[in-house]
Amino acid sequence: MTSTAQTPSAAASSAADPELAALAEAVGRRRNFAIISHPDAGKTTLTEKLLLYGGAIQQAGAVKAKGEQRKVTSDWMELEKQRGISITSTVLQFDYSGSTINLLDTPGHQDFSEDTYRTLAAADNAVMLEDAAKGLEPQTRKLFEVCRMRQIPIFTFINKMDRPGREPLELLDEIETDLGLACWPVNWPIGSGDRFRGVIDRRSRQVILFQRAERGRQSEEKLLSVEEAAGSDLVEADLLEAALEELDLLDGAGAELDLDLVHAGELSPVFFGSAMTNFGVRPFLDAFLELAQKPIARSSSAGTVDPIRPGFSGFVFKLQANMDPRHRDRVAFVRVCSGRFEKDMTVQHARTGKAIRLSRPQKLFGQDREVVEDAYPGDVIGLNNPGMFAIGDTLYVGPKVEYEGIPCFSPEIFSWLRNPNPSAFKSFRKGVNELREEGAVQILYDTDQSKRDPILAAVGQLQLEVVQYRLENEYGVQTRLEPLGFSVARWVVGGWPALEQVGRVFNCKTVRDAWDRPVLLFKNTWNLNQLHDDHPELELSAVAPVVSGVEPIAL
């Protein structure tokens, strides 16, 4: 990834050309981010409260809905509402304080980390959400590594400060030591647990005190100087003194807030609060808009593409079927990378070389959409997908450009998907093909072509359950899963010729992926290491090669 700075020539040409100047102004107003966290850290709650403060919704819902309590906006699938978890990525766009924010909501459940990896490919910033009691958790660490790989700026929000938790300094030390990520607290908590009173803004030295609001509404805030807070009875003197002493310690450490380091993903601005009670959400949103990276230039086959480039370009990072069950639709989520997108424009499809007219582009907000007239770099639009788009596809106007593809990661659970009702094969095939396109699960096939049943390959068991649930509810097909006893998958670098050179391989199963490439399945890493020892010349990869210009196998 490259920095956001415009080249002098880009800046000069945008000043000379009114259209480019309008494009530059639109790009400057946009901020785009994804939230990464471990399950139960409060990601869906924080998402909902950001929408509340952005004026996108009037009342925030709770994740586990009881009685008349509202369901959350970002969870639209029936199974999500039943289980109180997020299992799909959605896009939520709203305006706040003169900026347009694109919030890429990602699955909270660890079984769906691959969907999160794909969404991070479309994000310019990430918000790392931590539970104040638990600190860094395994899923957060895993997703942090993906952000680091992509050099995405990371903002840290330490949540649940209104509950008993660890010391703030200890939490910062853990991030710096375990992740190698320097921290710069933008605000500092006054108290914690049932004595959490608010935060001190480190830059303005203002004290922001919070009062609990009615459930789902914005909390009331009181802004005071340190002297005013000390002279009032609104906050206990011992809590304020302790917070100020800790701030002095941080100031003494001498670290500076350096935006270049933030944008390089090397320094994380840190915020404290409680999403559930709305403490600290507005201060976070205000500071994020000021410090976050604007839509950035991206790598492509034609070199680095600046967002302020006249021709539209973008890439598909997610496909979703049946967001509206009444219409059995399929939507491709496209991240706009350069130029201005306009309704009814004709674009080139880089993989197939075809020209496509985009007549009904949609602005997405969870399950709701409206037809969008135009969009700019940093925005995400939804396109009706009658089967022509695949994850990683580039759309462009003008000189050909193709963005880097999005890799598949190694699955860990494998099952035959059986269709016990032959008369339902047509619906079974349609459902499997559409869910594979969507990336809901990876599909593998036996090398014996007489065995027609597909093998589902996933990171977690819940992914397989969701595929079964959706096949039944969206396609009317009941299925049966038969587990295969494998836990490791590796792609053969060099394809079938490389595998044939080696001859027979033992203690593994050879299957084909959707692009007819050989994949070896192993029961465990011991068997994998054994193959390495027997055939050191055979190169294997845990990440699938990125595909471009090849049509996948359909069931």
C-alpha positions in Angstrom: 0.0 0.0 0.0 1.1 3.5 -0.6 0.7 6.7 1.4 -2.2 9.1 0.9 -0.1 12.0 -0.3 -1.0 13.2 -3.8 1.8 13.6 -6.2 2.5 17.3 -7.2 1.3 16.6 -10.7 -2.0 15.0 -9.4 -2.5 18.0 -7.1 -1.7 20.5 -9.9 -4.0 18.8 -12.5 -6.9 18.6 -10.0 -6.5 22.3 -9.4 -6.6 23.0 -13.1 -9.5 20.7 -13.9 -12.9 21.4 -12.2 -14.0 17.8 -12.4 -10.7 16.5 -10.8 -11.0 19.3 -8.2 -14.5 18.0 -7.3 -13.2 14.5 -7.2 -10.3 15.5 -4.9 -12.8 17.3 -2.6 -15.0 14.2 -2.4 -12.1 11.9 -1.7 -10.9 14.3 1.1 -14.3 14.0 2.8 -14.3 10.2 2.9 -13.1 7.8 5.6 -13.4 4.1 5.4 -12.7 1.5 8.1 -13.4 -2.1 9.4 -13.6 -3.2 13.0 -11.5 -6.2 14.1 -12.0 -8.0 17.4 -12.4 -11.3 19.2 -16.0 -12.6 19.6 -17.8 -10.9 22.5 -15.5 -7.9 22.6 -18.6 -5.7 21.7 -18.0 -5.1 17.9 -21.6 -5.2 16.9 -22.6 -2.9 19.8 -19.8 -0.4 18.9 -21.0 -0.5 15.2 -24.5 0.3 16.3 -23.5 3.2 18.5 -21.3 4.7 15.8 -24.4 4.7 13.6 -26.4 6.3 16.4 -23.9 9.1 16.8 -23.6 9.5 13.0 -27.4 10.1 12.9 -27.9 7.0 10.7 -30.3 5.5 13.2 -32.4 7.0 15.9 -32.2 4.3 18.5 -29.5 1.6 18.8 -30.5 -2.1 19.1 -28.9 -4.7 21.2 -27.3 -7.8 19.8 -29.4 -10.4 21.7 -32.9 -9.0 21.2 -35.3 -9.6 24.0 -39.0 -8.9 23.5 -39.5 -5.4 22.0 -35.8 -4.5 22.1 -34.6 -3.6 18.6 -32.5 -5.9 16.5 -29.2 -4.5 15.3 -29.0 -2.8 11.9 -25.9 -4.7 10.7 -27.2 -8.2 11.4 -29.7 -9.0 8.7 -29.6 -12.8 8.3 -32.3 -14.7 10.3 -29.6 -17.0 11.8 -27.7 -14.0 13.0 -30.8 -12.7 14.9 -31.4 -16.1 16.4 -27.9 -16.6 17.6 -27.0 -13.0 18.5 -23.8 -13.1 16.4 -22.6 -11.5 13.1 -21.8 -14.0 10.5 -21.7 -11.9 7.3 -20.0 -8.7 6.3 -22.2 -5.7 5.6 -21.5 -2.1 4.6 -22.9 0.9 6.4 -22.5 4.4 5.0 -23.4 7.5 6.9 -22.5 11.2 7.0 -21.1 12.8 10.2 -19.6 16.2 10.8 -19.0 17.0 7.1 -17.5 13.6 6.3 -18.9 10.5 4.6 -18.0 7.3 6.6 -18.0 3.8 5.1 -18.0 1.3 7.9 -17.3 -2.2 6.7 -18.8 -4.4 9.3 -17.2 -7.8 9.5 -18.2 -11.1 11.0 -17.6 -11.3 14.8 -17.5 -15.1 14.9 -14.0 -16.6 14.5 -15.2 -19.3 12.1 -15.8 -16.5 9.6 -12.3 -15.0 9.6 -11.9 -15.5 5.8 -14.8 -13.1 5.2 -13.0 -10.6 7.5 -9.7 -11.0 5.5 -11.5 -10.1 2.3 -13.2 -7.1 3.9 -9.8 -5.8 5.1 -8.7 -5.8 1.5 -11.3 -3.0 0.9 -10.5 -1.1 4.1 -8.2 2.0 4.5 -8.2 1.9 8.3 -9.0 -0.7 11.0 -10.4 -0.2 14.5 -9.1 -2.9 16.9 -11.6 -3.4 19.7 -10.4 -4.8 23.0 -12.3 -6.0 26.1 -10.8 -4.1 29.1 -10.9 -7.2 31.2 -9.5 -9.7 28.7 -7.0 -7.6 26.7 -5.6 -9.1 23.6 -7.4 -12.3 22.5 -6.5 -14.9 19.8 -8.8 -13.7 17.1 -7.7 -10.1 17.5 -4.0 -11.1 17.2 -4.8 -13.1 14.0 -6.6 -10.2 12.4 -4.0 -7.8 13.5 -1.4 -9.8 11.5 -3.6 -9.4 8.4 -3.7 -5.6 9.0 0.1 -5.5 9.5 0.6 -7.5 6.2 -1.5 -4.8 4.4 0.0 -1.9 6.4 -3.4 -0.7 7.5 -3.5 2.0 10.2 -4.9 0.6 13.4 -7.0 2.6 15.9 -7.5 0.9 19.3 -10.8 1.2 21.3 -10.6 -0.4 24.7 -14.2 -1.3 25.5 -16.2 -2.2 28.6 -14.5 0.3 30.9 -17.7 0.3 33.0 -17.0 -3.2 34.1 -14.2 -4.5 36.3 -11.1 -4.8 34.1 -7.3 -4.6 33.9 -5.2 -1.5 34.5 -5.1 0.8 31.4 -1.2 1.0 31.5 -1.0 -2.8 31.6 -3.3 -3.1 28.6 -1.1 -0.6 26.6 2.0 -2.5 27.6 0.5 -5.8 26.4 -0.2 -4.3 22.9 3.3 -2.8 22.6 5.0 -6.0 23.9 3.0 -8.7 22.2 2.1 -7.0 18.9 5.1 -4.7 18.5 2.7 -1.8 18.0 3.5 1.5 19.7 0.4 3.2 21.4 -0.5 6.9 21.8 -3.6 7.3 24.1 -5.8 10.1 22.7 -7.8 10.1 25.9 -7.4 8.6 29.3 -10.0 7.0 31.6 -11.1 8.5 34.9 -11.8 5.4 37.0 -13.1 2.1 35.9 -15.9 -0.5 36.6 -18.8 1.1 38.5 -16.5 4.1 39.2 -15.9 4.9 35.5 -16.7 8.6 35.2 -15.4 9.6 31.8 -12.1 10.5 30.0 -9.5 13.2 29.8 -8.8 14.4 26.3 -5.0 14.3 26.2 -4.5 17.0 23.6 -7.0 19.6 24.9 -6.7 18.6 28.6 -10.5 18.7 28.7 -12.4 16.5 31.0 -15.4 14.7 29.4 -17.8 13.4 32.0 -20.6 11.0 31.0 -24.0 10.4 32.4 -25.9 7.2 31.6 -28.6 7.7 29.0 -31.9 5.9 28.3 -31.2 2.6 26.7 -30.2 3.0 23.0 -30.0 6.8 23.1 -26.9 9.1 23.0 -25.3 9.6 26.4 -25.1 13.1 27.9 -21.7 14.6 28.1 -20.2 17.4 30.2 -17.1 19.2 29.0 -15.0 20.8 31.8 -11.5 22.0 32.3 -9.4 20.0 34.8 -9.7 22.9 37.3 -13.5 23.0 36.9 -13.8 19.2 37.3 -11.6 19.3 40.4 -13.7 22.1 41.9 -17.0 20.3 41.2 -18.7 17.4 43.0 -19.2 15.6 39.6 -16.1 13.4 39.9 -14.3 12.0 43.0 -11.0 13.8 43.6 -9.0 10.5 44.0 -10.1 9.3 40.6 -9.2 12.5 38.9 -5.8 12.7 40.6 -5.0 9.1 39.7 -5.9 9.8 36.0 -3.8 13.0 35.9 -0.8 11.2 37.5 -1.0 8.5 34.9 -1.2 11.1 32.1 1.9 12.7 33.5 3.7 9.4 33.3 2.7 9.0 29.7 3.8 12.5 28.8 7.1 11.8 30.5 7.7 8.8 28.2 8.1 11.4 25.5 6.2 9.7 22.6 4.6 12.1 20.1 1.5 11.6 18.0 3.0 11.2 14.6 0.4 10.9 11.7 3.0 9.4 9.3 3.6 6.5 11.8 -0.2 6.1 12.4 -0.8 5.8 8.6 2.1 3.4 8.2 0.4 1.1 10.8 3.3 1.5 13.3 1.6 3.7 15.9 -2.0 3.2 17.2 -4.1 6.0 18.7 -5.9 4.5 21.7 -9.3 5.4 23.1 -11.2 4.2 26.2 -14.9 3.9 26.6 -18.0 1.6 26.9 -20.0 1.1 23.7 -22.9 -0.5 25.6 -23.5 2.6 27.7 -22.3 5.1 25.0 -19.3 6.3 27.1 -16.5 7.5 24.8 -18.1 6.8 21.4 -18.5 10.4 20.2 -14.9 11.5 21.3 -13.6 8.4 19.4 -15.6 9.3 16.2 -14.4 12.9 16.3 -10.8 12.1 16.7 -10.9 9.2 14.2 -12.2 11.6 11.4 -9.3 13.9 12.2 -6.5 11.2 12.3 -7.7 8.5 9.9 -6.2 7.9 6.5 -8.2 9.1 3.5 -8.8 6.7 0.6 -5.4 5.6 -0.6 -3.6 4.8 -3.8 -3.6 1.0 -4.6 -1.3 -1.4 -6.4 -2.4 -2.8 -9.7 -1.1 -4.4 -12.9 -0.7 -0.9 -14.3 1.3 0.3 -11.3 0.0 2.4 -8.4 -3.5 3.9 -9.1 -4.2 7.3 -7.4 -7.8 7.8 -6.2 -7.8 11.2 -8.0 -7.4 9.5 -11.4 -10.1 10.5 -14.0 -11.3 7.0 -14.9 -13.4 5.0 -12.6 -12.0 1.7 -11.3 -12.8 -0.6 -8.4 -12.7 -4.3 -7.3 -15.2 -6.9 -6.0 -14.3 -7.9 -2.5 -17.5 -9.7 -1.5 -20.5 -11.4 -3.0 -23.7 -12.0 -1.1 -26.7 -14.0 -2.3 -30.3 -13.5 -1.1 -29.9 -10.4 1.1 -33.6 -9.8 0.1 -35.2 -13.3 0.2 -38.3 -12.0 -1.6 -36.2 -11.3 -4.7 -33.6 -14.1 -4.5 -31.0 -11.5 -5.5 -27.2 -11.6 -5.6 -25.1 -8.6 -4.8 -21.5 -7.9 -5.6 -19.8 -5.4 -3.2 -17.4 -3.2 -5.1 -14.9 -0.9 -3.4 -14.4 2.2 -5.5 -10.7 2.9 -5.9 -10.4 5.8 -8.4 -12.5 8.3 -10.4 -16.2 9.0 -10.1 -18.7 6.1 -10.4 -22.0 7.1 -12.1 -25.2 5.2 -12.4 -25.8 3.6 -15.9 -22.1 3.9 -16.8 -20.5 1.1 -19.0 -17.4 -0.4 -17.5 -14.9 -3.0 -18.7 -14.6 -6.3 -16.8 -10.9 -7.1 -16.6 -11.1 -10.9 -16.2 -13.5 -11.5 -19.1 -12.8 -8.4 -21.3 -16.5 -7.7 -21.6 -18.2 -4.3 -21.4 -21.0 -4.2 -18.7 -23.6 -1.5 -18.2 -24.2 -0.9 -14.5 -27.8 0.2 -14.4 -29.0 -0.4 -10.8 -26.1 0.4 -8.5 -27.1 0.4 -4.8 -26.0 2.2 -1.7 -26.0 -0.4 1.0 -27.0 -0.1 4.6 -27.2 -3.5 6.2 -30.1 -5.2 4.4 -31.6 -1.9 3.1 -30.5 -0.3 -0.1 -31.4 2.6 -2.3 -30.3 3.3 -5.9 -27.1 5.4 -5.9 -26.5 8.1 -8.5 -22.7 8.4 -8.0 -19.9 7.1 -5.7 -16.3 8.1 -5.0 -13.0 6.4 -3.9 -13.5 4.9 -0.4 -17.2 4.2 -1.1 -18.7 0.7 -1.5 -21.5 0.1 -3.9 -23.7 -2.9 -4.5 -24.2 -4.3 -8.0 -26.7 -6.9 -9.0 -24.8 -10.0 -9.9 -26.4 -12.4 -12.3 -23.3 -14.7 -12.0 -20.8 -12.5 -13.9 -18.7 -11.3 -10.9 -16.2 -13.2 -8.8 -14.3 -12.1 -5.7 -11.2 -10.1 -6.8 -12.6 -9.0 -10.1 -11.6 -5.5 -11.3 -14.0 -3.1 -13.1 -12.6 -0.1 -14.9 -13.1 2.8 -17.4 -10.3 3.9 -19.7 -6.8 2.3 -19.8 -6.9 -1.3 -18.5 -6.1 -1.8 -14.8 -6.3 -4.9 -12.7 -6.0 -4.9 -8.9 -4.2 -7.5 -7.0 -6.5 -10.5 -6.3 -7.7 -11.6 -2.8 -6.1 -14.9 -1.6 -7.9 -17.9 -0.1 -6.5 -19.1 3.2 -6.1 -22.8 4.3 -9.3 -24.4 5.6 -9.2 -26.7 8.6 -12.5 -28.6 8.4 -13.7 -30.7 5.5 -17.0 -32.5 4.9 -18.8 -34.2 2.0 -22.0 -32.4 1.2 -24.6 -35.0 0.4 -27.9 -34.4 -1.4 -30.1 -37.3 -0.3 -33.0 -36.2 -2.7 -31.9 -36.7 -6.4 -35.0 -34.8 -7.6 -33.7 -31.6 -5.8 -30.3 -31.8 -7.6 -31.0 -28.7 -9.8 -31.7 -26.5 -6.7 -28.8 -28.2 -4.9 -26.4 -27.4 -7.7 -27.6 -23.8 -8.0 -27.3 -23.2 -4.2 -23.8 -24.7 -4.0 -22.5 -22.7 -7.0 -23.9 -19.4 -5.8 -22.6 -19.9 -2.2 -19.2 -20.8 -3.6 -19.2 -17.6 -5.7 -20.0 -15.7 -2.6 -17.0 -17.2 -0.7 -19.3 -18.5 2.0 -17.2 -21.7 1.9 -14.4 -23.2 -0.3 -15.5 -26.0 -2.6 -13.2 -28.9 -3.4 -13.9 -31.9 -5.7 -12.8 -35.5 -5.7 -10.3 -36.4 -8.5 -12.6 -39.3 -9.3 -15.1 -37.4 -11.5 -17.8 -40.1 -10.9 -18.0 -38.8 -7.3 -20.2 -35.7 -8.0 -20.8 -34.6 -4.4 -18.7 -31.5 -3.4 -16.4 -31.3 -0.4 -17.0 -28.2 1.7 -13.8 -26.8 3.2 -14.0 -24.1 5.9 -12.1 -22.5 8.7 -14.8 -23.3 11.3 -17.7 -25.7 11.8 -20.3 -22.8 11.9 -19.5 -22.0 8.3 -20.6 -25.4 7.3 -23.8 -25.1 9.4 -24.6 -21.8 7.7 -24.2 -23.3 4.3 -26.7 -26.1 5.2 -29.1 -23.6 6.8 -29.0 -21.4 3.7 -29.4 -24.3 1.3 -32.5 -25.3 3.1 -34.0 -21.8 3.7 -33.0 -20.1 0.5 -32.9 -22.9 -2.0 -35.4 -25.5 -0.4 -32.7 -28.3 -0.3 -32.0 -30.5 2.7 -28.5 -31.8 2.9 -26.3 -34.1 5.0 -22.7 -33.5 6.1 -20.2 -36.3 6.3 -16.9 -35.2 7.9 -13.6 -36.2 6.3 -10.8 -36.8 8.8 -8.5 -34.0 7.6 -7.4 -30.7 9.2 -4.7 -29.3 6.9 -4.8 -28.2 3.2 -2.0 -27.3 1.0 -2.0 -26.1 -2.6 0.7 -27.6 -4.9 2.9 -24.9 -6.3 3.4 -25.7 -10.0 0.1 -27.5 -10.3 -0.6 -31.0 -11.7 2.8 -31.2 -13.6 4.7 -30.7 -10.3 2.6 -33.4 -8.6 3.0 -35.9 -11.4 6.8 -35.5 -11.3 6.8 -36.7 -7.7 4.7 -39.8 -8.4 2.5 -41.3 -5.7 2.2 -39.5 -2.4 1.1 -41.2 0.8 -0.8 -40.2 4.0 -2.8 -37.5 2.2 -5.8 -37.1 -0.1 -5.5 -35.3 -3.5 -8.5 -33.2 -4.5 -9.2 -30.4 -7.0 -10.2 -26.9 -6.0 -12.8 -24.8 -8.0 -10.0 -23.7 -10.4 -9.0 -27.3 -11.1 -5.7 -27.0 -9.1 -4.4 -29.8 -7.0 -4.9 -29.5 -3.2 -3.4 -32.1 -0.7 -5.4 -32.8 2.4 -3.6 -34.1 5.5 -4.9 -35.5 8.8 -2.4 -33.4 10.8 0.8 -31.4 10.5 2.9 -34.5 11.3 1.7 -36.1 8.0 2.4 -32.8 6.2 6.0 -32.7 7.6 6.5 -36.4 6.6 5.6 -35.5 3.0 8.1 -32.6 3.2 10.8 -35.0 4.3 10.0 -37.6 1.6 9.7 -35.0 -1.2 11.6 -31.9 -0.3 11.4 -30.8 -4.0 7.6 -30.5 -3.8 6.6 -27.0 -3.0 3.4 -26.5 -1.1 1.5 -23.3 -0.1 -1.0 -22.6 2.7 -2.5 -19.8 0.7 -4.2 -20.4 -2.7 -2.6 -18.7 -5.7 -4.5 -15.6 -6.7 -6.6 -16.4 -9.8 -7.0 -14.0 -12.7 -8.8 -14.5 -16.0 -9.9 -18.2 -15.3 -13.5 -19.4 -14.9 -14.1 -21.6 -11.9 -15.6 -25.1 -12.1 -19.3 -25.3 -11.5 -21.0 -28.3 -9.9 
